[in-house]
Amino acid sequence: MRVLLADDHALFRAGIASLLGAWGMDVVGQAADGIEAIELTRRLKPDLVLMDVGMSPCNGLEATRVIKSELPDVKVIIVTVSEDDHDLFEAVKSGAEGYLLKGMSEEELSSTLEKISAGEPALSSGLA
């Protein structure tokens, strides 16, 4: 699976990239904000974008709307610290296939990525 990481925290991106690489996934790019995520998704056409919500100047929800309208086959999973119902509902309305909390375990992330590749939606257990 070809994955693009979009998060404004470089250390978080590096850690997830390392973990995904160890699982045999191909991290094709990393973006520090929503605008960069849109541009890289257009250019690299990943299978999956792991997208943070709280980025600026373009947040992850705005970027997800653009990506899903232009490239509907690209799956977008929101990965965030926000347990706000409004963010969750906006993510779903924006077309995201999942919404995960950054406090999840490695096992939960692995399981979720397997579900996504099988076409199932993904939601952190605490939010369900």
LINTA-V359762 format. One record per helix or strand of 3 or more residues. SS is the DSSP state (helix for helix, strand for strand). FROM is the first residue (numbers start at 1). TO is the last residue. If there is no record, write none. Layout:
BEGIN
SS	FROM	TO
SS	FROM	TO
END
This chain:
BEGIN
strand	2	6
helix	10	22
strand	26	31
helix	34	44
strand	48	51
helix	60	70
strand	75	80
helix	85	94
strand	98	101
helix	106	117
END
